[in-house]
Amino acid sequence: MVFLWHAGREVVCRRLKIPRYPRSLYELELAAAEHALARLLEKKRP
């Protein structure tokens, strides 16, 4: 949602049922998503 729709933290937290506060929980989830996306993109490289 963040990367494709440019959704804000409030929207993402509400849709994924992630606590809005403390903000660090959102930041951890976002970092995990970034790492997962990077791993997938690396696998797709020839």
C-alpha distance matrix in Angstrom:
0.0 3.8 5.6 5.5 5.1 6.3 5.6 8.5 9.7 11.4 8.8 6.8 10.4 11.6 9.5 9.9 13.3 13.3 16.2 15.6 18.8 19.9 17.1 18.0 16.4 12.9 14.0 15.3 12.2 10.3 13.5 13.8 10.5 11.8 15.1 14.2 12.6 15.8 18.0 16.8 17.3 20.7 21.8 21.2 23.6 27.1
3.8 0.0 3.8 5.8 5.8 4.5 4.9 6.8 8.2 10.9 9.3 7.4 10.7 12.8 11.7 11.8 14.7 13.8 16.1 14.9 17.6 18.4 15.2 15.9 15.1 11.4 11.7 13.6 11.3 8.4 11.4 12.7 9.8 10.1 13.8 13.9 12.2 14.7 17.5 16.9 17.0 20.1 21.8 21.5 23.3 27.0
5.6 3.8 0.0 3.8 6.0 5.6 7.8 10.2 11.8 14.7 13.0 11.0 14.3 16.4 14.8 14.7 18.0 17.0 19.6 18.5 21.1 21.5 18.2 18.5 17.8 14.3 13.9 15.4 13.2 10.0 12.0 13.2 9.9 9.2 12.8 12.8 10.3 12.4 15.5 14.7 14.1 17.4 19.2 18.5 20.1 23.7
5.5 5.8 3.8 0.0 3.8 5.8 8.0 11.4 13.6 15.7 13.3 11.9 15.6 16.9 14.7 15.3 18.8 18.6 21.4 20.4 23.3 24.2 21.0 21.6 20.6 17.0 17.2 18.6 16.0 13.2 15.5 16.2 12.6 12.5 15.8 15.1 12.3 14.8 17.6 15.9 15.3 18.9 20.3 19.0 20.8 24.2
5.1 5.8 6.0 3.8 0.0 3.8 5.3 8.9 11.8 13.3 10.6 10.2 14.0 14.8 13.0 14.4 17.6 17.7 20.1 18.8 21.9 23.1 20.1 21.3 20.4 16.7 17.4 19.3 16.7 14.1 17.0 18.0 14.6 14.9 18.5 17.9 15.5 18.1 20.9 19.4 19.0 22.6 24.0 22.7 24.6 28.0
6.3 4.5 5.6 5.8 3.8 0.0 3.8 6.5 9.5 11.7 10.0 9.8 13.3 14.7 13.8 14.9 17.7 17.1 19.0 17.1 19.9 20.9 17.6 18.9 18.6 14.8 15.1 17.5 15.5 12.6 15.4 17.1 14.2 14.0 17.8 17.9 15.7 17.9 21.0 20.2 19.7 22.9 24.8 23.9 25.4 29.0
5.6 4.9 7.8 8.0 5.3 3.8 0.0 3.8 6.8 8.2 6.2 6.5 10.0 11.0 10.4 12.0 14.5 14.1 15.8 14.0 17.1 18.4 15.5 17.3 16.6 12.8 14.0 16.5 14.3 12.0 15.4 16.8 14.2 14.9 18.6 18.6 17.0 19.6 22.3 21.6 21.7 24.9 26.5 25.9 27.8 31.4
8.5 6.8 10.2 11.4 8.9 6.5 3.8 0.0 3.8 5.6 5.5 6.3 8.7 10.2 10.9 12.3 13.9 12.9 13.8 11.3 14.1 15.4 12.4 14.7 14.5 10.9 12.1 15.1 13.6 11.6 14.9 16.9 15.0 15.6 19.2 19.7 18.7 21.0 23.8 23.6 23.8 26.7 28.5 28.3 30.0 33.7
9.7 8.2 11.8 13.6 11.8 9.5 6.8 3.8 0.0 3.8 5.5 5.2 6.0 8.4 10.0 10.5 11.4 9.7 10.3 7.7 10.4 11.8 8.9 11.3 10.9 7.4 9.3 12.3 11.0 9.7 13.2 15.0 13.8 14.9 18.2 18.8 18.5 20.8 23.2 23.4 24.1 26.7 28.5 28.8 30.6 34.3
11.4 10.9 14.7 15.7 13.3 11.7 8.2 5.6 3.8 0.0 3.8 5.6 5.3 6.1 8.6 10.1 10.2 9.4 9.5 6.8 10.1 12.2 10.3 13.3 12.5 9.6 12.3 14.9 13.4 12.9 16.5 17.8 16.6 18.3 21.4 21.7 21.5 24.0 26.3 26.3 27.1 29.9 31.4 31.6 33.7 37.4
8.8 9.3 13.0 13.3 10.6 10.0 6.2 5.5 5.5 3.8 0.0 3.8 5.5 5.2 6.1 8.5 9.7 10.0 11.3 9.6 13.3 15.4 13.4 15.9 14.4 11.3 14.0 16.2 13.9 13.2 16.9 17.8 15.9 17.8 21.0 20.7 20.1 23.1 25.2 24.7 25.5 28.6 29.8 29.7 32.0 35.6
6.8 7.4 11.0 11.9 10.2 9.8 6.5 6.3 5.2 5.6 3.8 0.0 3.8 5.5 5.3 6.0 8.0 7.8 10.0 9.1 12.6 14.3 12.1 13.9 12.0 8.7 11.4 13.0 10.3 9.8 13.6 14.2 12.3 14.4 17.5 17.0 16.8 19.8 21.7 21.3 22.4 25.4 26.5 26.7 29.0 32.6
10.4 10.7 14.3 15.6 14.0 13.3 10.0 8.7 6.0 5.3 5.5 3.8 0.0 3.8 5.6 5.3 5.4 4.5 6.2 5.9 9.5 11.4 10.0 12.0 9.7 7.3 10.7 12.1 9.8 10.5 14.1 14.5 13.5 16.0 18.6 18.3 18.8 21.7 23.3 23.2 24.8 27.4 28.4 29.0 31.4 35.1
11.6 12.8 16.4 16.9 14.8 14.7 11.0 10.2 8.4 6.1 5.2 5.5 3.8 0.0 3.8 5.7 5.1 6.6 7.9 7.9 11.6 14.0 13.2 15.4 13.1 11.0 14.5 15.8 13.3 14.1 17.7 17.8 16.5 19.2 21.8 21.1 21.4 24.6 26.1 25.6 27.2 30.0 30.8 31.2 33.8 37.3
9.5 11.7 14.8 14.7 13.0 13.8 10.4 10.9 10.0 8.6 6.1 5.3 5.6 3.8 0.0 3.8 5.6 7.9 10.5 11.0 14.7 16.8 15.6 17.3 14.6 12.3 15.5 16.4 13.2 13.8 17.4 17.0 15.1 18.0 20.5 19.3 19.3 22.8 24.1 23.2 24.8 27.8 28.3 28.4 31.3 34.7
9.9 11.8 14.7 15.3 14.4 14.9 12.0 12.3 10.5 10.1 8.5 6.0 5.3 5.7 3.8 0.0 3.8 5.5 9.0 10.5 13.8 15.4 14.4 15.3 12.2 10.3 13.5 13.6 10.3 11.6 15.0 14.0 12.5 15.8 17.9 16.6 17.3 20.6 21.6 21.0 23.0 25.7 26.1 26.7 29.5 33.0
13.3 14.7 18.0 18.8 17.6 17.7 14.5 13.9 11.4 10.2 9.7 8.0 5.4 5.1 5.6 3.8 0.0 3.8 6.4 8.7 11.7 13.6 13.5 14.7 11.4 10.5 14.1 14.1 11.5 13.5 16.7 15.8 15.2 18.4 20.3 19.3 20.4 23.6 24.4 24.1 26.3 28.8 29.2 30.0 32.8 36.3
13.3 13.8 17.0 18.6 17.7 17.1 14.1 12.9 9.7 9.4 10.0 7.8 4.5 6.6 7.9 5.5 3.8 0.0 3.8 6.2 8.8 10.2 10.0 10.9 7.6 7.0 10.6 10.7 8.6 10.9 13.8 13.4 13.3 16.4 18.1 17.7 19.1 21.9 22.9 23.2 25.2 27.4 28.2 29.3 31.8 35.4
16.2 16.1 19.6 21.4 20.1 19.0 15.8 13.8 10.3 9.5 11.3 10.0 6.2 7.9 10.5 9.0 6.4 3.8 0.0 3.8 5.5 7.3 8.2 9.7 7.1 7.5 11.1 11.6 10.6 12.8 15.5 15.6 16.2 18.8 20.6 20.7 22.1 24.6 25.8 26.4 28.3 30.4 31.4 32.6 34.9 38.6
15.6 14.9 18.5 20.4 18.8 17.1 14.0 11.3 7.7 6.8 9.6 9.1 5.9 7.9 11.0 10.5 8.7 6.2 3.8 0.0 3.8 6.2 6.1 9.0 7.6 6.9 10.2 11.9 11.4 12.6 15.5 16.5 16.7 18.8 21.0 21.6 22.5 24.8 26.5 27.2 28.6 30.8 32.2 33.2 35.3 39.0
18.8 17.6 21.1 23.3 21.9 19.9 17.1 14.1 10.4 10.1 13.3 12.6 9.5 11.6 14.7 13.8 11.7 8.8 5.5 3.8 0.0 2.9 4.8 7.5 7.2 8.0 10.5 12.0 12.6 14.1 16.2 17.5 18.4 20.3 22.1 23.1 24.4 26.3 27.9 29.0 30.5 32.3 33.9 35.2 37.1 40.8
19.9 18.4 21.5 24.2 23.1 20.9 18.4 15.4 11.8 12.2 15.4 14.3 11.4 14.0 16.8 15.4 13.6 10.2 7.3 6.2 2.9 0.0 3.8 5.4 6.0 7.8 9.4 10.7 12.1 13.6 15.2 16.6 18.1 19.6 21.2 22.5 24.0 25.6 27.1 28.6 30.0 31.6 33.3 34.8 36.5 40.2
17.1 15.2 18.2 21.0 20.1 17.6 15.5 12.4 8.9 10.3 13.4 12.1 10.0 13.2 15.6 14.4 13.5 10.0 8.2 6.1 4.8 3.8 0.0 3.8 5.4 5.4 6.4 8.8 10.2 10.8 12.5 14.5 15.6 16.7 18.7 20.3 21.4 22.8 24.7 26.2 27.3 28.9 30.9 32.2 33.7 37.4
18.0 15.9 18.5 21.6 21.3 18.9 17.3 14.7 11.3 13.3 15.9 13.9 12.0 15.4 17.3 15.3 14.7 10.9 9.7 9.0 7.5 5.4 3.8 0.0 3.8 5.4 4.9 6.1 8.6 9.7 10.3 12.2 14.1 15.1 16.4 18.3 19.8 20.9 22.5 24.3 25.6 26.8 28.8 30.5 31.8 35.5
16.4 15.1 17.8 20.6 20.4 18.6 16.6 14.5 10.9 12.5 14.4 12.0 9.7 13.1 14.6 12.2 11.4 7.6 7.1 7.6 7.2 6.0 5.4 3.8 0.0 3.8 5.4 5.1 6.3 8.6 9.9 10.7 12.5 14.3 15.5 16.7 18.5 20.1 21.3 22.8 24.5 26.0 27.5 29.2 30.9 34.6
12.9 11.4 14.3 17.0 16.7 14.8 12.8 10.9 7.4 9.6 11.3 8.7 7.3 11.0 12.3 10.3 10.5 7.0 7.5 6.9 8.0 7.8 5.4 5.4 3.8 0.0 3.8 5.4 5.1 6.1 8.6 9.9 10.5 12.3 14.3 15.3 16.5 18.3 20.1 21.2 22.5 24.4 26.0 27.3 29.1 32.8
14.0 11.7 13.9 17.2 17.4 15.1 14.0 12.1 9.3 12.3 14.0 11.4 10.7 14.5 15.5 13.5 14.1 10.6 11.1 10.2 10.5 9.4 6.4 4.9 5.4 3.8 0.0 3.8 5.5 5.1 6.1 8.6 9.8 10.5 12.3 14.2 15.3 16.4 18.4 20.0 21.0 22.5 24.6 26.0 27.3 31.1
15.3 13.6 15.4 18.6 19.3 17.5 16.5 15.1 12.3 14.9 16.2 13.0 12.1 15.8 16.4 13.6 14.1 10.7 11.6 11.9 12.0 10.7 8.8 6.1 5.1 5.4 3.8 0.0 3.8 5.4 5.1 6.2 8.7 9.9 10.7 12.3 14.3 15.4 16.6 18.5 20.1 21.2 22.9 24.7 26.3 29.9
12.2 11.3 13.2 16.0 16.7 15.5 14.3 13.6 11.0 13.4 13.9 10.3 9.8 13.3 13.2 10.3 11.5 8.6 10.6 11.4 12.6 12.1 10.2 8.6 6.3 5.1 5.5 3.8 0.0 3.8 5.5 5.1 6.2 8.7 10.0 10.5 12.3 14.3 15.4 16.6 18.4 20.0 21.4 22.9 24.9 28.5
10.3 8.4 10.0 13.2 14.1 12.6 12.0 11.6 9.7 12.9 13.2 9.8 10.5 14.1 13.8 11.6 13.5 10.9 12.8 12.6 14.1 13.6 10.8 9.7 8.6 6.1 5.1 5.4 3.8 0.0 3.8 5.4 5.0 6.2 8.7 9.9 10.5 12.3 14.3 15.4 16.5 18.4 20.2 21.3 23.0 26.8
13.5 11.4 12.0 15.5 17.0 15.4 15.4 14.9 13.2 16.5 16.9 13.6 14.1 17.7 17.4 15.0 16.7 13.8 15.5 15.5 16.2 15.2 12.5 10.3 9.9 8.6 6.1 5.1 5.5 3.8 0.0 3.8 5.4 5.0 6.3 8.6 9.9 10.6 12.4 14.3 15.4 16.5 18.6 20.2 21.5 25.2
13.8 12.7 13.2 16.2 18.0 17.1 16.8 16.9 15.0 17.8 17.8 14.2 14.5 17.8 17.0 14.0 15.8 13.4 15.6 16.5 17.5 16.6 14.5 12.2 10.7 9.9 8.6 6.2 5.1 5.4 3.8 0.0 3.8 5.5 5.2 6.2 8.6 9.9 10.6 12.4 14.3 15.4 16.8 18.7 20.5 24.1
10.5 9.8 9.9 12.6 14.6 14.2 14.2 15.0 13.8 16.6 15.9 12.3 13.5 16.5 15.1 12.5 15.2 13.3 16.2 16.7 18.4 18.1 15.6 14.1 12.5 10.5 9.8 8.7 6.2 5.0 5.4 3.8 0.0 3.8 5.5 5.1 6.1 8.5 9.9 10.6 12.3 14.2 15.5 16.8 18.8 22.5
11.8 10.1 9.2 12.5 14.9 14.0 14.9 15.6 14.9 18.3 17.8 14.4 16.0 19.2 18.0 15.8 18.4 16.4 18.8 18.8 20.3 19.6 16.7 15.1 14.3 12.3 10.5 9.9 8.7 6.2 5.0 5.5 3.8 0.0 3.8 5.5 5.2 6.1 8.7 10.0 10.6 12.3 14.4 15.6 16.9 20.7
15.1 13.8 12.8 15.8 18.5 17.8 18.6 19.2 18.2 21.4 21.0 17.5 18.6 21.8 20.5 17.9 20.3 18.1 20.6 21.0 22.1 21.2 18.7 16.4 15.5 14.3 12.3 10.7 10.0 8.7 6.3 5.2 5.5 3.8 0.0 3.8 5.4 5.0 6.2 8.7 9.9 10.5 12.5 14.5 15.7 19.3
14.2 13.9 12.8 15.1 17.9 17.9 18.6 19.7 18.8 21.7 20.7 17.0 18.3 21.1 19.3 16.6 19.3 17.7 20.7 21.6 23.1 22.5 20.3 18.3 16.7 15.3 14.2 12.3 10.5 9.9 8.6 6.2 5.1 5.5 3.8 0.0 3.8 5.4 5.2 6.3 8.7 9.9 10.8 12.7 14.8 18.3
12.6 12.2 10.3 12.3 15.5 15.7 17.0 18.7 18.5 21.5 20.1 16.8 18.8 21.4 19.3 17.3 20.4 19.1 22.1 22.5 24.4 24.0 21.4 19.8 18.5 16.5 15.3 14.3 12.3 10.5 9.9 8.6 6.1 5.2 5.4 3.8 0.0 3.8 5.4 5.1 6.2 8.6 10.0 10.8 12.8 16.5
15.8 14.7 12.4 14.8 18.1 17.9 19.6 21.0 20.8 24.0 23.1 19.8 21.7 24.6 22.8 20.6 23.6 21.9 24.6 24.8 26.3 25.6 22.8 20.9 20.1 18.3 16.4 15.4 14.3 12.3 10.6 9.9 8.5 6.1 5.0 5.4 3.8 0.0 3.8 5.5 5.1 6.2 8.7 10.0 10.9 14.7
18.0 17.5 15.5 17.6 20.9 21.0 22.3 23.8 23.2 26.3 25.2 21.7 23.3 26.1 24.1 21.6 24.4 22.9 25.8 26.5 27.9 27.1 24.7 22.5 21.3 20.1 18.4 16.6 15.4 14.3 12.4 10.6 9.9 8.7 6.2 5.2 5.4 3.8 0.0 3.8 5.5 5.1 6.3 8.8 10.3 13.6
16.8 16.9 14.7 15.9 19.4 20.2 21.6 23.6 23.4 26.3 24.7 21.3 23.2 25.6 23.2 21.0 24.1 23.2 26.4 27.2 29.0 28.6 26.2 24.3 22.8 21.2 20.0 18.5 16.6 15.4 14.3 12.4 10.6 10.0 8.7 6.3 5.1 5.5 3.8 0.0 3.8 5.4 5.2 6.5 9.1 12.4
17.3 17.0 14.1 15.3 19.0 19.7 21.7 23.8 24.1 27.1 25.5 22.4 24.8 27.2 24.8 23.0 26.3 25.2 28.3 28.6 30.5 30.0 27.3 25.6 24.5 22.5 21.0 20.1 18.4 16.5 15.4 14.3 12.3 10.6 9.9 8.7 6.2 5.1 5.5 3.8 0.0 3.8 5.4 5.1 6.7 10.4
20.7 20.1 17.4 18.9 22.6 22.9 24.9 26.7 26.7 29.9 28.6 25.4 27.4 30.0 27.8 25.7 28.8 27.4 30.4 30.8 32.3 31.6 28.9 26.8 26.0 24.4 22.5 21.2 20.0 18.4 16.5 15.4 14.2 12.3 10.5 9.9 8.6 6.2 5.1 5.4 3.8 0.0 3.8 5.4 5.4 8.8
21.8 21.8 19.2 20.3 24.0 24.8 26.5 28.5 28.5 31.4 29.8 26.5 28.4 30.8 28.3 26.1 29.2 28.2 31.4 32.2 33.9 33.3 30.9 28.8 27.5 26.0 24.6 22.9 21.4 20.2 18.6 16.8 15.5 14.4 12.5 10.8 10.0 8.7 6.3 5.2 5.4 3.8 0.0 3.8 5.5 8.0
21.2 21.5 18.5 19.0 22.7 23.9 25.9 28.3 28.8 31.6 29.7 26.7 29.0 31.2 28.4 26.7 30.0 29.3 32.6 33.2 35.2 34.8 32.2 30.5 29.2 27.3 26.0 24.7 22.9 21.3 20.2 18.7 16.8 15.6 14.5 12.7 10.8 10.0 8.8 6.5 5.1 5.4 3.8 0.0 3.8 6.4
23.6 23.3 20.1 20.8 24.6 25.4 27.8 30.0 30.6 33.7 32.0 29.0 31.4 33.8 31.3 29.5 32.8 31.8 34.9 35.3 37.1 36.5 33.7 31.8 30.9 29.1 27.3 26.3 24.9 23.0 21.5 20.5 18.8 16.9 15.7 14.8 12.8 10.9 10.3 9.1 6.7 5.4 5.5 3.8 0.0 3.8
27.1 27.0 23.7 24.2 28.0 29.0 31.4 33.7 34.3 37.4 35.6 32.6 35.1 37.3 34.7 33.0 36.3 35.4 38.6 39.0 40.8 40.2 37.4 35.5 34.6 32.8 31.1 29.9 28.5 26.8 25.2 24.1 22.5 20.7 19.3 18.3 16.5 14.7 13.6 12.4 10.4 8.8 8.0 6.4 3.8 0.0
